[in-house]
Structures are given as C-alpha cells and as structure tokens.
C-alpha cells in the first residue's frame, strides 16, 4: 500500500477524474473552514481545525467519500440524505458532480461540531 506524505502526494496518485474532484473539494473545504489545515490519515485526505481532524475525504474509483458525517438537524440532513451510503458516510459520485455548496456547509457544520462551537 502506498504511503502518502501529504494531500498533494495523494492527489498525484489518483486517476484524473478523482484528482480533479478531490482538488476542487479541497478548495471548497478550505474556503468553508477558514484557518483549517490538512493532513493524511488512514492514507486519505483529512481536514483539521484547531489541530483536530474533523473530516476525512477519500477519492475512490467512482466517488468522493466523506467520513464520518453525523446526522444533521432538519434542512441540512434533508439535503445530505440522498448522498448517504451508510450512517456516517456520504458519497458524491463523479458522474453527478460534487455539490460544492452542500460540501461547504457540511464541512462548516463538522468543523464547528469538532471545536464545540455553535
């Protein structure tokens, strides 16, 4: 199994469609979570805030996987539900395009929950 040094290294290993989707998702997450960072954990991209990982993003053959996505309240959960693959997993198929506005709101909510902010 490959060992990635950083997210750029991970991106370089991916097929073009997966790399493009992850790179765009990466930009969306950084825009949504000011001051956030990134690292590699479990050999996929992990995004941090306050030094703590709040979101993992894996670029797979046909989709981006977002982990662990909690059950949200009301409107946000209604938008996330069609993308849920399992209780704590969200999948965005490349063929359908990643809904970046929704991804940004998911990242913001997860980062806030990670830091205890409301």
N, C-alpha and C positions, 0 to 999 in steps of 0.2 A: 504494500500500500504506500502511496506517495505521502510524503511529509511536507506540508506547505509551510513556508517561512512566514508568509503574510497573505493578505487578501489579494494583492497583485499577483503573487505566485500562484494562488488558487485559480484566479481568473485566467492566467496564461495556460493552464492545463485543460481548460474547458473547450468544448465544441463552440463554434462561433455563435450560434443562437443562444446557447446557455450563457456564454460570457457576456454577450450584449445585454441579455435580460438581467443578469446579476449586477453588471456595472451600472445600469440605469436604476435598479433597485437600491444599490449602494448610495447613489447620489440622492435619491428620494429620502432614504432613511437619514442621511446626514443633514439634509435640509430640514427635515421634520424635527430632529433632535439636535438642537444647537449644542455644541460642546461635546458631542458624543465621540466615541472612538471606535476602533475596530481591531479585531484580532482573529486568529484562527483557533477554533476549539472543536474537538471531535472531527477535525480535518474538513470543516466547512467554515464559512464566514460567521463571525459572531460580532455583535454590535454592543457597545458598552456605554454606560453613563455613570459618572461618579466612580469609575473603576470597576463597576459590576456589569456583567453580561445581562442584557435584557432581552435579546433576540438572536436566534440563530437563523441563517439563511443558507440553504443548500441548493445548488444548481444541479439538477438531475437531467436525465435524458430528455424528458418532455415537459418538465415544470420546475418552477421555483418552489421549494418547500420552506415554510416559515414555522418556527418552533420556539418555545411552547406558547401557543396562543390561548390565553384564558377565555372563558366565556364572558363576553362583554354585556353591558346593560343595553337594553332596548334597541334603539335605532342602529347603532354600530354593529351589534350582534346580528341584526336582520340582514345587513349588507355582507357580513362575513360568512354567514351560514352556507350560502351556495358553494363556497370555496373550501369548506371543512372536509377533510379526508378522514380524520379521526377527531376525538375530543379536543386534543391540543395541537392539531396540525392543520395548517392552511396550505393549499396548493393552488398556484396560479399557473395554468397551462400556457406555454409559449404561444401556441396557435391562437389563443384568445387574446393575448396581450395582457401584460401585467397592469392592473388598475392602480396606477401610481398615487392617485389622490387617496384611495382607500388604504393603500400600503402606508402612506404617510400618517394617516390617522391611527392605524394600528400601531405603528412604531411609537407615536407620541403617547398613546394610552399605555403601552407596555413599558416605556421608559418612565413615565410618571408612576406607574404601579411599582416599578423596581426601586424607585427612590422614596416611595411613600408620599409623594406629592399628590395633591388633588386638584 
